[in-house]
Amino acid sequence: MLWVDGAFLWVGREAGRVVYRVVRQTGDGGLAIEGPAAVSRDVLWTRHVLGIGYRPPTIGDPVIARLSAAFPGLRPYSAGSLFEGLVTSIVGQSITVASAAIATTRLAALFHPGLEIHGHILRPLPTPAELAAADPATLRTSGVTWRRAGALVSAGRAALGPDWPTDELARADPATARSRLRELPSVGPWTAASALLWGIGAVDVHPRNDAALLRAARVAFDRPDLDHRALDAMAENWVPGGGWAARLLWHALLGPAPAALPA
């Protein structure tokens, strides 16, 4: 995805095709969507990817409630796909957001030449079949470690199997989906939770032991001494909106998304 001159550029797969959308907000607060993607899928896409139609859950924590009031337009953006959320989470293990964005872009470039949209080249993430058949040595050229390259191949193979949770199942029962993800190689609690959060916009799932989340909480709660254990205890007050609370804290610390991601 890419933000360019007030437009959101997205590339992905629908019905077996690689398609794109260019989304702009209109003066009346609506959305104008352009591109070859099926118009009949636009409403569902805006819900699953942009989080349109979702409303913040009521969270009793007064600090989170204050942030929710400060950012009323925040919505649970996601890839719209559990598998894509898992791929980006594996790539992003223990590295910065900027480094993860670069590695993810390079990974996508190994499998697709890209589409030119408004002067920018955007590529979809690889499919489960592509990763399942990939040589880990090739995946390593994107910048991921050997361990993560192997985890990506395993993720592709798992997603082709009969036990892989569909996106609909994961949205309805994130706990079961998280348990299935945790069975995969190199998928710990942080990766599984991140896959649900950024893959399907899970409302009450947030990655524990996340360094940026701890930094954000220290600032928002004015608790420079806060550690991960104390943050976990604090997060009990975020139910039923742990994922939403995490987004609010990150947004308060880091601000909006950059105008463009690195190529």
C-alpha positions as CSV (number, residue, x, y, z in Angstrom):
1,M,0.0,0.0,0.0
2,L,1.1,3.6,-0.5
3,W,-0.2,7.1,0.3
4,V,0.4,9.5,-2.6
5,D,-1.0,13.1,-2.8
6,G,-4.0,12.3,-0.5
7,A,-4.8,9.0,-2.3
8,F,-4.5,5.5,-0.9
9,L,-3.0,3.0,-3.4
10,W,-3.6,-0.7,-2.8
11,V,-2.6,-3.8,-4.7
12,G,-3.9,-7.3,-3.9
13,R,-5.5,-10.4,-5.2
14,E,-9.2,-11.0,-5.6
15,A,-10.9,-14.0,-7.4
16,G,-7.5,-15.1,-8.5
17,R,-6.5,-11.8,-10.2
18,V,-4.0,-9.1,-9.1
19,V,-6.0,-5.9,-9.0
20,Y,-5.6,-2.4,-7.5
21,R,-7.7,0.3,-6.0
22,V,-7.0,4.1,-5.7
23,V,-9.1,5.5,-2.9
24,R,-9.7,9.2,-2.1
25,Q,-11.9,10.8,0.5
26,T,-14.6,13.1,-1.1
27,G,-15.7,16.4,0.3
28,D,-18.8,14.9,1.8
29,G,-16.8,12.4,3.8
30,G,-17.4,9.5,1.4
31,L,-14.9,7.5,-0.6
32,A,-14.1,7.6,-4.3
33,I,-12.6,4.3,-5.5
34,E,-10.9,3.8,-8.9
35,G,-9.2,0.8,-10.5
36,P,-9.9,-2.5,-12.2
37,A,-11.1,-4.3,-9.0
38,A,-14.7,-5.5,-9.1
39,V,-17.1,-2.7,-7.9
40,S,-19.3,-5.4,-6.3
41,R,-16.4,-6.1,-3.9
42,D,-15.8,-2.5,-2.9
43,V,-18.0,-2.4,0.2
44,L,-16.6,-5.6,1.7
45,W,-13.1,-4.5,0.8
46,T,-13.5,-1.1,2.6
47,R,-14.7,-3.0,5.7
48,H,-12.1,-5.6,5.8
49,V,-9.1,-3.5,4.7
50,L,-9.9,0.1,5.7
51,G,-12.0,-0.8,8.7
52,I,-15.0,1.2,7.5
53,G,-18.1,0.5,9.5
54,Y,-16.2,-0.5,12.6
55,R,-16.7,1.6,15.7
56,P,-14.4,1.7,18.7
57,P,-15.4,-0.6,21.5
58,T,-16.0,0.9,25.0
59,I,-12.7,0.6,26.9
60,G,-12.8,1.4,30.6
61,D,-9.2,2.5,30.9
62,P,-9.4,6.3,31.1
63,V,-6.1,6.9,29.2
64,I,-7.2,4.8,26.3
65,A,-10.6,6.4,26.4
66,R,-8.9,9.8,26.1
67,L,-6.9,8.7,23.1
68,S,-10.0,7.3,21.5
69,A,-11.7,10.7,21.8
70,A,-8.6,12.4,20.5
71,F,-8.5,10.2,17.4
72,P,-12.2,9.6,16.5
73,G,-11.4,8.7,12.9
74,L,-9.0,5.8,13.6
75,R,-10.1,2.5,12.1
76,P,-8.6,-1.0,12.2
77,Y,-6.7,-1.0,8.9
78,S,-5.5,-4.5,7.9
79,A,-4.3,-6.5,4.9
80,G,-7.8,-8.2,4.8
81,S,-6.1,-11.6,4.8
82,L,-4.8,-13.7,7.7
83,F,-2.1,-15.2,5.5
84,E,-0.8,-11.8,4.4
85,G,-0.8,-10.7,8.0
86,L,1.3,-13.8,8.9
87,V,3.8,-13.1,6.1
88,T,4.4,-9.5,7.1
89,S,4.6,-10.5,10.8
90,I,7.2,-13.1,10.1
91,V,9.2,-10.7,8.0
92,G,8.9,-8.0,10.8
93,Q,10.1,-10.1,13.7
94,S,12.6,-8.2,15.8
95,I,13.3,-5.5,13.3
96,T,12.2,-1.9,12.8
97,V,9.1,-1.0,10.9
98,A,11.2,0.7,8.1
99,S,13.4,-2.4,7.7
100,A,10.3,-4.7,7.6
101,A,8.7,-2.5,4.9
102,I,11.9,-2.8,2.8
103,A,12.2,-6.5,3.2
104,T,8.5,-7.1,2.5
105,T,8.8,-5.0,-0.7
106,R,11.8,-7.0,-1.8
107,L,10.0,-10.3,-1.0
108,A,7.0,-9.3,-3.1
109,A,9.4,-8.3,-6.0
110,L,10.7,-11.9,-6.1
111,F,7.3,-13.1,-7.3
112,H,5.6,-10.3,-9.2
113,P,6.8,-7.6,-11.6
114,G,4.4,-5.1,-10.1
115,L,1.7,-2.8,-11.4
116,E,2.4,0.8,-12.3
117,I,-0.2,3.0,-10.5
118,H,0.1,6.8,-10.7
119,G,3.8,6.5,-11.4
120,H,4.5,4.0,-8.6
121,I,5.2,0.3,-8.8
122,L,3.2,-1.8,-6.4
123,R,3.3,-5.5,-5.9
124,P,1.1,-8.0,-4.2
125,L,2.5,-10.3,-1.6
126,P,3.3,-13.9,-2.7
127,T,0.6,-16.5,-2.6
128,P,0.7,-19.6,-0.3
129,A,1.6,-21.7,-3.3
130,E,4.5,-19.5,-4.3
131,L,6.0,-19.5,-0.8
132,A,5.4,-23.2,-0.4
133,A,7.5,-23.9,-3.5
134,A,10.1,-21.3,-2.8
135,D,13.8,-21.9,-2.2
136,P,14.7,-20.4,1.2
137,A,18.0,-19.2,-0.3
138,T,15.9,-17.1,-2.8
139,L,13.8,-15.7,0.0
140,R,17.0,-14.8,1.9
141,T,17.8,-12.3,-0.9
142,S,14.9,-10.1,0.4
143,G,16.8,-9.5,3.6
144,V,15.1,-12.0,5.9
145,T,17.1,-14.4,8.0
146,W,17.4,-18.1,7.2
147,R,15.0,-18.9,10.0
148,R,12.4,-16.5,8.7
149,A,12.9,-17.8,5.2
150,G,12.1,-21.3,6.4
151,A,9.1,-20.0,8.4
152,L,7.7,-18.3,5.3
153,V,8.0,-21.6,3.3
154,S,6.3,-23.4,6.2
155,A,3.5,-20.8,6.3
156,G,2.8,-21.2,2.6
157,R,2.5,-25.0,3.0
158,A,0.3,-24.7,6.0
159,A,-2.0,-22.2,4.3
160,L,-2.5,-24.8,1.5
161,G,-3.6,-27.5,4.0
162,P,-7.1,-28.4,5.1
163,D,-6.6,-27.1,8.6
164,W,-5.8,-23.5,7.7
165,P,-8.4,-21.1,9.2
166,T,-10.2,-19.1,6.6
167,D,-10.4,-15.3,7.0
168,E,-14.0,-15.6,8.0
169,L,-13.3,-18.2,10.6
170,A,-10.4,-16.1,12.0
171,R,-12.6,-13.1,12.3
172,A,-15.3,-15.1,14.1
173,D,-13.0,-17.0,16.3
174,P,-9.6,-15.3,16.6
175,A,-8.6,-17.5,19.6
176,T,-8.8,-20.7,17.5
177,A,-6.9,-19.0,14.6
178,R,-4.2,-17.9,17.0
179,S,-3.8,-21.4,18.3
180,R,-3.4,-22.8,14.8
181,L,-0.8,-20.1,14.0
182,R,1.2,-21.0,17.1
183,E,1.6,-24.5,15.8
184,L,3.8,-23.2,12.9
185,P,7.6,-23.0,13.0
186,S,9.0,-19.7,14.3
187,V,5.5,-18.3,15.1
188,G,5.5,-17.2,18.7
189,P,2.9,-15.2,20.6
190,W,4.0,-11.8,19.1
191,T,3.9,-13.1,15.5
192,A,0.5,-14.8,15.9
193,A,-1.1,-11.8,17.5
194,S,0.5,-9.5,14.9
195,A,-0.9,-11.7,12.1
196,L,-4.4,-11.4,13.5
197,L,-4.1,-7.6,14.2
198,W,-2.6,-6.6,10.8
199,G,-4.0,-9.5,8.8
200,I,-7.7,-9.3,9.7
201,G,-8.0,-6.3,12.0
202,A,-8.7,-8.3,15.2
203,V,-10.3,-6.0,17.7
204,D,-9.2,-7.5,21.0
205,V,-5.8,-8.9,20.0
206,H,-2.5,-7.1,20.5
207,P,1.1,-8.3,20.4
208,R,2.6,-8.6,23.8
209,N,6.3,-7.8,24.4
210,D,6.1,-5.3,21.5
211,A,8.9,-2.7,22.0
212,A,7.1,0.1,20.3
213,L,3.9,-0.6,22.3
214,L,5.8,-0.4,25.5
215,R,7.4,2.9,24.5
216,A,4.0,4.3,23.6
217,A,2.4,3.2,26.9
218,R,5.2,4.7,28.9
219,V,4.5,8.1,27.2
220,A,0.7,7.9,27.3
221,F,0.5,6.7,30.9
222,D,3.5,8.9,32.0
223,R,5.1,5.7,33.4
224,P,8.8,5.7,32.3
225,D,9.4,2.8,34.6
226,L,6.7,0.6,32.9
227,D,8.0,-2.9,31.9
228,H,6.3,-5.6,29.7
229,R,4.9,-7.5,32.7
230,A,3.3,-4.3,34.1
231,L,2.0,-3.5,30.7
232,D,0.4,-6.9,30.4
233,A,-1.4,-6.3,33.7
234,M,-2.5,-2.9,32.5
235,A,-3.8,-4.4,29.3
236,E,-6.4,-6.4,31.2
237,N,-8.3,-3.1,31.4
238,W,-8.4,-2.8,27.6
239,V,-10.8,-5.7,27.1
240,P,-12.8,-6.0,24.8
241,G,-10.6,-3.7,22.7
242,G,-6.9,-4.7,23.2
243,G,-6.1,-4.4,19.5
244,W,-7.8,-1.0,19.3
245,A,-6.0,0.2,22.4
246,A,-2.7,-0.8,20.8
247,R,-3.4,1.1,17.6
248,L,-4.4,4.2,19.6
249,L,-1.1,4.0,21.6
250,W,1.0,3.5,18.5
251,H,-0.8,6.4,16.7
252,A,-0.3,8.7,19.7
253,L,3.5,7.9,19.7
254,L,4.3,7.6,16.0
255,G,1.7,9.7,14.3
256,P,0.0,8.9,10.9
257,A,1.4,6.7,8.3
258,P,4.2,8.1,6.2
259,A,3.4,9.6,2.8
260,A,5.2,6.8,1.1
261,L,6.9,3.5,2.0
262,P,10.4,2.7,0.8
263,A,10.8,0.9,-2.4
